[in-house]
Amino acid sequence: MMTILFILSFAINLVLIWYLKQIVQRFLRFQDESTRLLEIIEQYSEHINRVYELPTFYGDTTIKSLLDHTGFLKRELGVLKTLFDFDAVPREGDETNEEKEE
């Protein structure tokens, strides 16, 4: 009877270890993709800024609103990235998104 329980426990532990490994791999993949996405958004923002500064488009309200919206998007994605960043260690005194809104 003890042997059966030991084998069952061992099998369940193996399945749980495999499952945890899959979850960690997904989080790491998500972290890499979010970093890549932030880099793409940054390049896009720089491109729009260069276009906005051209004499032809300087002062254009549509491009200005695109710049503002891109900045907002970068901040929001940055918050999302920090939630899944395993390398970043939260420090005392760091403001959370909720504290900034108050």
C-alpha positions as a printed Julia matrix, in Angstrom:
102×3 Matrix{Float64}:
  0.0    0.0     0.0
  2.81   2.46    0.86
  4.57   1.66   -2.41
  1.48   2.56   -4.42
  1.1    5.86   -2.54
  4.79   6.64   -3.07
  4.57   5.94   -6.81
  1.38   8.0    -7.09
  2.95  10.89   -5.17
  6.08  10.71   -7.33
  4.01  10.76  -10.54
  1.95  13.75   -9.35
  5.12  15.63   -8.42
  6.61  14.96  -11.85
  3.48  16.31  -13.54
  3.51  19.41  -11.33
  7.2   20.05  -12.05
  6.56  19.73  -15.79
  3.58  22.1   -15.52
  5.57  24.71  -13.57
  8.34  24.52  -16.15
  5.79  25.22  -18.91
  4.39  28.21  -17.01
  7.84  29.7   -16.4
  8.72  29.29  -20.09
  5.53  31.11  -21.09
  6.27  33.96  -18.69
  9.81  34.28  -20.02
  8.53  34.3   -23.58
  5.97  36.95  -22.62
  8.71  39.01  -21.01
 10.86  38.84  -24.15
  7.95  39.75  -26.42
  6.87  42.66  -24.22
 10.42  44.03  -24.28
 10.45  43.72  -28.06
  7.05  45.43  -28.3
  8.26  48.33  -26.16
 11.26  48.77  -28.44
  8.99  48.86  -31.5
  6.71  51.43  -29.84
  9.78  53.53  -28.96
 10.94  53.47  -32.6
  7.45  54.42  -33.74
  7.37  57.3   -31.28
 10.73  58.58  -32.49
  9.53  58.35  -36.1
  6.35  60.33  -35.4
  8.39  62.92  -33.49
 10.73  63.34  -36.48
  7.75  63.77  -38.81
  6.14  66.25  -36.41
  9.31  68.35  -36.37
  9.41  68.63  -40.18
  8.5   72.13  -41.36
  5.56  70.8   -43.35
  3.91  69.12  -40.34
  5.13  71.28  -37.43
  2.18  72.14  -35.2
 -0.17  69.6   -36.79
 -2.69  68.68  -34.09
 -3.28  65.18  -35.45
  0.39  64.27  -35.25
  0.63  65.91  -31.82
 -2.25  63.76  -30.56
 -0.54  60.68  -32.06
  2.59  61.6   -30.11
  0.59  61.98  -26.9
 -1.24  58.7   -27.45
  2.03  56.89  -28.21
  3.53  58.24  -24.98
  0.52  57.0   -23.03
  0.79  53.6   -24.71
  4.51  53.37  -23.86
  3.82  54.14  -20.19
  1.02  51.59  -19.93
  3.06  48.86  -21.63
  5.99  49.74  -19.38
  3.8   49.08  -16.34
  2.72  45.76  -17.82
  6.34  44.82  -18.51
  7.42  45.56  -14.93
  4.7   43.22  -13.65
  6.26  40.32  -15.52
  9.91  41.33  -15.31
 11.69  38.66  -13.28
 14.93  40.64  -13.3
 13.44  43.73  -11.68
 13.25  43.65   -7.91
 10.62  45.96   -6.43
 12.18  48.48   -4.06
 10.61  50.2    -1.11
  9.39  53.64   -1.97
  8.64  52.81   -5.61
  5.27  54.2    -6.61
  2.71  51.81   -7.99
  0.25  52.77  -10.68
 -2.54  53.11   -8.08
 -0.49  55.54   -6.0
  0.21  57.72   -9.05
 -3.49  58.01   -9.87
 -4.4   59.38   -6.42
